Amino acid sequence: MGTLRVLSDKYHKNISTIQRVLKTYRICQKTHPVPTEPINLVFDAFYLKRGYGWLVFRANGKTIHYSKITYESIDTIAANLRYLDRLGYKYKSITIDGRKGVLAYLKIHYPDVPIQYCMFHQKQTIRQCLTNNPKTPCGQELKDIANHLKDYDTDSLLARLNELKQQYKEFLKERNEEGRFMHRRVRRAIRSLYTNAPYLYTYKSYPNLEIPTTTNSCDGYFSHIKTKLRVHSGLTAKHRDKLIEFMLQHT
């Protein structure tokens, strides 16, 4: 009611009139002028609850397209990319968060576009595997690698991982009484770095393209939207959608 009161005082209308206007107000997604030059595309999704989120595509600090989603599936991502293709967008690079299947899709459909894996998400994966305070020496060394990820390139990272695997070979092979590996999270962290190493340093291979190394353009933007929504926590689902769309188009 506080926001309605502010609007009522500002526009000299009673609250019921303000409510009626808001109820009938419709937002149509803007179509931005498509630049003649290729863009550095970044995309990611954010969720407010399970099955309720938004897939957002950004370039040069601006949202160029968005879509309401229930799940960030490859089919959904592909459909939105095809829409941008039809509008005429071309890409200097694409920075991704590493959702399973996205890389494979991009390599098939955009074979000439450099792909950058988000360094922030890579560090998050390592943190999830090892926690902030890994107990084992191998885990501690992996955390140090993650903390200094930008100091490597693909070859030096792979070489460092090979050294680590050799140094802790027996430790990594340890199994429990059921025959399962005992240090699965450490092994998962190593496997993740091996898998993503070819795409973590794309920006170093193409310095002139100014490729974003993270999807932070999206992540910081999502934090801003969620902060605004907390201020208006009493909105109905329909009004919440309108507020989100308004912010996606105007902030």
Kinemage of the C-alpha trace (Angstrom):
@kinemage 1
@onewidth
@group {chain A} dominant
@subgroup {mainchain}
@vectorlist {calphas} color= white
{ca met a 1} P 0.000 0.000 0.000
{ca gly a 2} L 2.979 2.325 0.610
{ca thr a 3} L 3.957 2.335 -3.088
{ca leu a 4} L 0.352 2.952 -4.122
{ca arg a 5} L 0.157 5.884 -1.715
{ca val a 6} L 3.312 7.413 -3.193
{ca leu a 7} L 1.904 7.043 -6.727
{ca ser a 8} L -1.436 8.445 -5.624
{ca asp a 9} L 0.199 11.542 -4.148
{ca lys a 10} L 2.547 11.998 -7.098
{ca tyr a 11} L -0.115 11.789 -9.817
{ca his a 12} L -3.036 13.164 -7.783
{ca lys a 13} L -5.149 10.065 -8.398
{ca asn a 14} L -6.948 7.938 -5.867
{ca ile a 15} L -5.521 4.521 -5.013
{ca ser a 16} L -8.276 2.571 -6.773
{ca thr a 17} L -7.494 4.414 -10.015
{ca ile a 18} L -3.797 3.632 -9.637
{ca gln a 19} L -4.630 -0.036 -9.023
{ca arg a 20} L -6.853 -0.162 -12.108
{ca val a 21} L -4.156 1.372 -14.309
{ca leu a 22} L -1.523 -1.041 -13.025
{ca lys a 23} L -3.836 -3.994 -13.560
{ca thr a 24} L -4.460 -3.146 -17.226
{ca tyr a 25} L -0.910 -1.996 -18.009
{ca arg a 26} L 0.823 -4.308 -20.474
{ca ile a 27} L 4.517 -4.487 -21.216
{ca cys a 28} L 5.747 -5.421 -24.682
{ca gln a 29} L 9.385 -6.374 -24.972
{ca lys a 30} L 11.351 -3.750 -26.843
{ca thr a 31} L 13.268 -4.690 -29.942
{ca his a 32} L 16.595 -2.920 -29.735
{ca pro a 33} L 18.378 -1.701 -32.866
{ca val a 34} L 20.658 -4.530 -33.939
{ca pro a 35} L 24.264 -3.316 -34.132
{ca thr a 36} L 26.082 -3.713 -37.423
{ca glu a 37} L 29.156 -5.064 -35.623
{ca pro a 38} L 29.258 -8.450 -33.839
{ca ile a 39} L 28.725 -8.353 -30.074
{ca asn a 40} L 30.202 -10.101 -27.035
{ca leu a 41} L 27.147 -12.051 -25.909
{ca val a 42} L 26.628 -13.085 -22.286
{ca phe a 43} L 23.610 -15.020 -21.109
{ca asp a 44} L 22.429 -16.584 -17.874
{ca ala a 45} L 19.251 -17.322 -15.934
{ca phe a 46} L 17.966 -16.352 -12.514
{ca tyr a 47} L 15.203 -17.929 -10.461
{ca leu a 48} L 12.913 -16.557 -7.787
{ca lys a 49} L 11.659 -20.016 -6.921
{ca arg a 50} L 11.642 -23.493 -8.425
{ca gly a 51} L 10.106 -23.412 -11.901
{ca tyr a 52} L 9.938 -19.609 -12.041
{ca gly a 53} L 12.812 -17.749 -13.637
{ca trp a 54} L 14.070 -15.571 -16.456
{ca leu a 55} L 16.670 -16.224 -19.130
{ca val a 56} L 18.514 -13.010 -19.945
{ca phe a 57} L 20.833 -12.121 -22.830
{ca arg a 58} L 23.130 -9.113 -22.457
{ca ala a 59} L 25.784 -7.268 -24.437
{ca asn a 60} L 27.720 -4.093 -23.692
{ca gly a 61} L 26.068 -3.790 -20.291
{ca lys a 62} L 22.532 -3.845 -21.702
{ca thr a 63} L 19.767 -6.446 -21.857
{ca ile a 64} L 19.019 -7.229 -25.498
{ca his a 65} L 16.525 -10.029 -24.919
{ca tyr a 66} L 14.829 -11.978 -22.131
{ca ser a 67} L 12.407 -14.852 -21.744
{ca lys a 68} L 10.358 -16.164 -18.819
{ca ile a 69} L 11.261 -19.807 -18.173
{ca thr a 70} L 10.471 -22.716 -15.895
{ca tyr a 71} L 13.833 -24.384 -16.523
{ca glu a 72} L 17.046 -23.414 -18.313
{ca ser a 73} L 16.957 -26.245 -20.819
{ca ile a 74} L 19.050 -26.498 -23.970
{ca asp a 75} L 15.881 -26.308 -26.070
{ca thr a 76} L 14.911 -23.040 -24.376
{ca ile a 77} L 18.363 -21.546 -24.833
{ca ala a 78} L 18.460 -22.687 -28.464
{ca ala a 79} L 15.036 -21.185 -29.220
{ca asn a 80} L 16.088 -17.813 -27.814
{ca leu a 81} L 19.409 -17.856 -29.671
{ca arg a 82} L 17.573 -18.608 -32.919
{ca tyr a 83} L 15.329 -15.624 -32.220
{ca leu a 84} L 18.388 -13.376 -31.843
{ca asp a 85} L 19.799 -14.861 -35.047
{ca arg a 86} L 16.610 -13.963 -36.902
{ca leu a 87} L 16.874 -10.406 -35.635
{ca gly a 88} L 20.328 -10.263 -37.206
{ca tyr a 89} L 22.695 -10.431 -34.242
{ca lys a 90} L 26.236 -11.644 -34.883
{ca tyr a 91} L 28.712 -12.599 -32.179
{ca lys a 92} L 32.362 -11.848 -31.504
{ca ser a 93} L 32.230 -14.228 -28.554
{ca ile a 94} L 29.805 -15.994 -26.242
{ca thr a 95} L 30.431 -16.257 -22.501
{ca ile a 96} L 28.572 -19.094 -20.776
{ca asp a 97} L 28.037 -20.399 -17.252
{ca gly a 98} L 28.711 -24.028 -18.111
{ca arg a 99} L 25.227 -25.517 -18.044
{ca lys a 100} L 25.474 -29.071 -19.346
{ca gly a 101} L 24.923 -29.305 -23.087
{ca val a 102} L 25.272 -25.590 -23.865
{ca leu a 103} L 28.890 -25.863 -24.987
{ca ala a 104} L 28.111 -28.757 -27.336
{ca tyr a 105} L 25.197 -26.859 -28.854
{ca leu a 106} L 27.254 -23.700 -29.418
{ca lys a 107} L 30.150 -25.609 -30.998
{ca ile a 108} L 27.756 -27.132 -33.528
{ca his a 109} L 25.685 -24.063 -34.364
{ca tyr a 110} L 28.308 -21.322 -33.911
{ca pro a 111} L 31.552 -23.101 -34.819
{ca asp a 112} L 33.440 -19.893 -35.638
{ca val a 113} L 32.489 -17.995 -32.476
{ca pro a 114} L 35.005 -18.127 -29.578
{ca ile a 115} L 33.427 -19.506 -26.409
{ca gln a 116} L 34.500 -18.352 -22.958
{ca tyr a 117} L 33.637 -20.385 -19.865
{ca cys a 118} L 32.779 -18.163 -16.896
{ca met a 119} L 35.719 -18.098 -14.479
{ca phe a 120} L 33.463 -17.162 -11.591
{ca his a 121} L 31.310 -20.259 -12.126
{ca gln a 122} L 34.447 -22.394 -12.363
{ca lys a 123} L 35.594 -21.093 -9.000
{ca gln a 124} L 32.130 -21.721 -7.592
{ca thr a 125} L 32.289 -25.332 -8.752
{ca ile a 126} L 35.626 -25.820 -6.999
{ca arg a 127} L 34.270 -24.198 -3.845
{ca gln a 128} L 31.196 -26.437 -3.885
{ca cys a 129} L 33.399 -29.496 -4.221
{ca leu a 130} L 35.989 -28.559 -1.621
{ca thr a 131} L 34.252 -26.015 0.674
{ca asn a 132} L 36.110 -22.848 1.686
{ca asn a 133} L 38.397 -24.823 3.990
{ca pro a 134} L 39.454 -28.114 2.376
{ca lys a 135} L 40.969 -30.528 4.871
{ca thr a 136} L 43.286 -32.529 2.623
{ca pro a 137} L 46.562 -31.255 1.114
{ca cys a 138} L 45.299 -32.130 -2.381
{ca gly a 139} L 42.125 -30.133 -1.808
{ca gln a 140} L 44.115 -27.210 -0.453
{ca glu a 141} L 46.304 -27.133 -3.548
{ca leu a 142} L 43.232 -27.268 -5.788
{ca lys a 143} L 41.750 -24.335 -3.925
{ca asp a 144} L 44.985 -22.394 -4.468
{ca ile a 145} L 44.790 -23.150 -8.198
{ca ala a 146} L 41.213 -21.854 -8.275
{ca asn a 147} L 42.219 -18.704 -6.374
{ca his a 148} L 44.885 -17.934 -8.973
{ca leu a 149} L 43.026 -19.152 -12.043
{ca lys a 150} L 43.796 -16.044 -14.110
{ca asp a 151} L 47.530 -16.557 -13.640
{ca tyr a 152} L 47.406 -19.666 -15.841
{ca asp a 153} L 46.663 -20.412 -19.452
{ca thr a 154} L 45.288 -23.660 -20.856
{ca asp a 155} L 48.673 -25.378 -21.184
{ca ser a 156} L 50.037 -24.300 -17.807
{ca leu a 157} L 46.786 -25.230 -16.035
{ca leu a 158} L 46.758 -28.696 -17.577
{ca ala a 159} L 50.429 -29.139 -16.695
{ca arg a 160} L 49.732 -28.130 -13.094
{ca leu a 161} L 46.803 -30.550 -12.885
{ca asn a 162} L 48.971 -33.358 -14.265
{ca glu a 163} L 51.561 -32.649 -11.564
{ca leu a 164} L 48.850 -32.680 -8.918
{ca lys a 165} L 47.411 -35.975 -10.132
{ca gln a 166} L 50.852 -37.552 -10.115
{ca gln a 167} L 51.703 -36.180 -6.671
{ca tyr a 168} L 48.455 -37.437 -5.124
{ca lys a 169} L 48.000 -40.495 -7.302
{ca glu a 170} L 47.594 -42.936 -4.435
{ca phe a 171} L 45.346 -40.575 -2.477
{ca leu a 172} L 43.015 -40.108 -5.454
{ca lys a 173} L 42.777 -43.875 -5.980
{ca glu a 174} L 41.695 -44.632 -2.409
{ca arg a 175} L 38.420 -46.541 -2.147
{ca asn a 176} L 36.094 -47.392 0.724
{ca glu a 177} L 34.903 -50.856 1.750
{ca glu a 178} L 32.166 -50.725 -0.900
{ca gly a 179} L 34.724 -50.124 -3.626
{ca arg a 180} L 33.769 -46.486 -4.202
{ca phe a 181} L 36.299 -43.685 -4.457
{ca met a 182} L 36.709 -42.003 -1.093
{ca his a 183} L 37.559 -38.524 -2.386
{ca arg a 184} L 34.876 -38.080 -5.025
{ca arg a 185} L 34.519 -34.336 -4.506
{ca val a 186} L 38.229 -33.764 -4.988
{ca arg a 187} L 38.162 -35.927 -8.101
{ca arg a 188} L 35.144 -33.989 -9.383
{ca ala a 189} L 36.986 -30.678 -8.888
{ca ile a 190} L 39.975 -31.956 -10.868
{ca arg a 191} L 37.739 -33.333 -13.625
{ca ser a 192} L 35.899 -30.015 -13.875
{ca leu a 193} L 39.156 -28.105 -14.372
{ca tyr a 194} L 40.373 -30.592 -16.963
{ca thr a 195} L 37.095 -30.374 -18.888
{ca asn a 196} L 36.845 -26.586 -18.875
{ca ala a 197} L 40.519 -25.678 -19.291
{ca pro a 198} L 40.241 -25.261 -23.107
{ca tyr a 199} L 37.514 -22.612 -22.623
{ca leu a 200} L 38.695 -20.754 -19.517
{ca tyr a 201} L 41.346 -18.780 -21.386
{ca thr a 202} L 39.647 -17.990 -24.678
{ca tyr a 203} L 39.958 -14.296 -23.825
{ca lys a 204} L 43.747 -14.639 -23.807
{ca ser a 205} L 43.703 -16.184 -27.270
{ca tyr a 206} L 41.654 -13.273 -28.665
{ca pro a 207} L 42.862 -10.187 -26.761
{ca asn a 208} L 41.479 -7.775 -29.362
{ca leu a 209} L 37.907 -9.031 -28.905
{ca glu a 210} L 37.687 -7.871 -25.257
{ca ile a 211} L 35.823 -11.042 -24.287
{ca pro a 212} L 34.105 -10.958 -20.864
{ca thr a 213} L 35.677 -13.604 -18.628
{ca thr a 214} L 32.554 -14.017 -16.492
{ca thr a 215} L 28.783 -13.764 -16.700
{ca asn a 216} L 28.921 -11.108 -13.968
{ca ser a 217} L 27.176 -8.674 -16.297
{ca cys a 218} L 24.132 -10.874 -15.715
{ca asp a 219} L 24.787 -11.913 -12.122
{ca gly a 220} L 25.158 -8.363 -10.793
{ca tyr a 221} L 22.102 -7.322 -12.753
{ca phe a 222} L 20.077 -10.164 -11.241
{ca ser a 223} L 21.090 -9.081 -7.739
{ca his a 224} L 19.788 -5.597 -8.502
{ca ile a 225} L 16.435 -6.992 -9.657
{ca lys a 226} L 16.076 -9.244 -6.608
{ca thr a 227} L 16.830 -6.308 -4.294
{ca lys a 228} L 14.056 -4.281 -5.917
{ca leu a 229} L 11.649 -7.191 -5.609
{ca arg a 230} L 12.314 -7.519 -1.892
{ca val a 231} L 11.185 -3.922 -1.453
{ca his a 232} L 7.905 -4.843 -3.167
{ca ser a 233} L 7.460 -8.268 -1.607
{ca gly a 234} L 3.655 -7.997 -1.414
{ca leu a 235} L 3.080 -7.936 -5.173
{ca thr a 236} L 0.796 -10.433 -6.843
{ca ala a 237} L 2.456 -12.821 -9.288
{ca lys a 238} L 1.086 -10.860 -12.261
{ca his a 239} L 2.321 -7.517 -10.934
{ca arg a 240} L 5.678 -9.061 -10.019
{ca asp a 241} L 6.103 -10.219 -13.621
{ca lys a 242} L 5.324 -6.712 -14.855
{ca leu a 243} L 7.857 -5.190 -12.479
{ca ile a 244} L 10.536 -7.647 -13.569
{ca glu a 245} L 9.870 -6.978 -17.252
{ca phe a 246} L 9.945 -3.240 -16.634
{ca met a 247} L 13.330 -3.518 -14.939
{ca leu a 248} L 14.668 -5.821 -17.642
{ca gln a 249} L 13.828 -3.171 -20.212
{ca his a 250} L 14.751 -0.018 -18.343
{ca thr a 251} L 17.664 -0.785 -16.013
